Amino acid sequence: MTLSSIFFKMAYNQILANRIREQIQEFEGIEEKEMFGGLCFLLKDKMFVGVIKDEMMCRFNPTLYEVALEKSGCHEMLFTGKPMKGWVLIEETGLKNVKDFQYWIGLAVDYNQHAKSSKKKK
């Protein structure tokens, strides 16, 4: 393992990742994957939350996108230079207390049952 690969693996906020783990520990079928330079959590083989640098990534019903963007600390997720409807990043200011955290986790879990899974590579 090279020094750069170690740094790359540590590029996301470990404390935030642990806070997410605490909130989702009750759900069965959780998988963690390091991707996009961060950490993604999958529920039933579908990404639903994650950590990119110091922000929480959240996937939820795209019809709630505009309302979500009005919440404190929430902003668009620009992955390919374009906003991804149904995906946002939440800064620390939007995750100050357990209630805020549970709001975002709840949105992601609720949508997970309706979300489409990415096709697996053969």
C-alpha positions as CSV (number, residue, x, y, z in Angstrom):
1,M,0.0,0.0,0.0
2,T,1.4,3.4,-1.0
3,L,1.3,6.5,1.1
4,S,-1.1,8.1,-1.5
5,S,-3.5,5.2,-1.3
6,I,-3.5,5.5,2.5
7,F,-4.3,9.2,2.3
8,F,-7.0,8.6,-0.3
9,K,-8.7,6.1,1.9
10,M,-8.7,8.6,4.8
11,A,-10.0,11.5,2.7
12,Y,-13.5,11.4,4.4
13,N,-14.5,12.4,7.9
14,Q,-14.3,9.3,10.0
15,I,-16.3,10.9,12.9
16,L,-19.1,11.6,10.5
17,A,-18.9,8.0,9.2
18,N,-19.2,6.7,12.7
19,R,-22.2,8.9,13.4
20,I,-23.9,7.4,10.4
21,R,-23.0,3.9,11.5
22,E,-24.7,4.6,14.9
23,Q,-27.9,5.7,13.2
24,I,-28.2,2.9,10.7
25,Q,-27.0,0.0,12.9
26,E,-30.6,-1.3,13.3
27,F,-31.1,-2.0,9.6
28,E,-30.2,-5.4,8.2
29,G,-28.3,-5.7,5.0
30,I,-26.0,-2.6,5.3
31,E,-22.9,-2.7,3.3
32,E,-20.0,-0.1,3.3
33,K,-18.0,0.7,0.2
34,E,-15.2,3.2,-0.3
35,M,-15.9,4.9,-3.6
36,F,-15.8,8.4,-5.1
37,G,-13.0,9.3,-2.7
38,G,-15.5,8.8,0.2
39,L,-17.5,6.1,1.9
40,C,-20.9,5.0,0.7
41,F,-23.5,3.0,2.7
42,L,-25.7,0.6,0.8
43,L,-29.1,-0.7,2.0
44,K,-30.4,-3.7,0.0
45,D,-27.6,-3.1,-2.6
46,K,-28.5,0.5,-3.1
47,M,-26.6,3.6,-2.1
48,F,-28.6,5.7,0.4
49,V,-26.1,7.7,2.5
50,G,-22.4,8.3,2.6
51,V,-19.6,10.6,3.4
52,I,-17.7,12.8,1.0
53,K,-14.9,14.7,2.7
54,D,-16.7,16.4,5.6
55,E,-20.2,16.2,4.3
56,M,-23.0,13.6,4.4
57,M,-24.3,12.5,1.1
58,C,-28.0,11.6,1.1
59,R,-30.3,10.0,-1.6
60,F,-34.0,10.6,-1.3
61,N,-37.2,11.0,-3.4
62,P,-36.4,13.6,-6.1
63,T,-39.8,15.2,-5.6
64,L,-38.5,16.5,-2.2
65,Y,-35.4,17.9,-3.8
66,E,-36.3,21.6,-3.7
67,V,-37.7,21.4,-0.1
68,A,-34.5,19.7,1.0
69,L,-32.3,22.4,-0.5
70,E,-34.0,24.9,1.8
71,K,-32.8,23.0,4.9
72,S,-29.8,24.4,6.9
73,G,-26.5,23.1,5.6
74,C,-27.9,21.3,2.5
75,H,-26.7,22.0,-1.0
76,E,-26.7,20.4,-4.4
77,M,-24.6,17.5,-5.2
78,L,-22.7,18.4,-8.4
79,F,-21.0,15.1,-9.3
80,T,-20.5,15.6,-13.0
81,G,-20.9,19.4,-13.0
82,K,-24.7,19.1,-13.0
83,P,-27.0,18.9,-10.0
84,M,-28.2,15.4,-9.3
85,K,-31.9,15.6,-8.3
86,G,-32.6,13.4,-5.3
87,W,-29.0,13.6,-4.1
88,V,-27.7,16.3,-1.8
89,L,-24.7,17.0,0.4
90,I,-25.3,18.2,4.0
91,E,-22.6,20.2,5.8
92,E,-21.9,20.0,9.5
93,T,-24.3,23.0,10.2
94,G,-27.2,20.8,9.0
95,L,-26.2,17.8,11.2
96,K,-25.8,19.5,14.6
97,N,-28.1,17.3,16.5
98,V,-29.6,13.8,16.5
99,K,-33.0,15.1,15.2
100,D,-31.3,16.7,12.1
101,F,-29.3,13.5,11.5
102,Q,-32.4,11.3,11.8
103,Y,-34.3,13.5,9.4
104,W,-31.8,12.9,6.6
105,I,-31.3,9.2,7.4
106,G,-35.1,8.8,7.5
107,L,-35.5,10.4,4.0
108,A,-32.9,8.1,2.6
109,V,-34.3,4.9,4.2
110,D,-37.8,5.7,3.1
111,Y,-36.7,6.2,-0.5
112,N,-34.5,3.2,-0.6
113,Q,-37.4,0.8,-1.0
114,H,-38.4,2.6,-4.2
115,A,-35.0,3.5,-5.6
116,K,-33.6,1.7,-8.5
117,S,-30.5,-0.4,-8.0
118,S,-27.4,0.1,-10.2
119,K,-26.8,-2.8,-12.5
120,K,-24.0,-5.0,-11.2
121,K,-21.0,-5.6,-13.4
122,K,-20.5,-9.2,-14.5
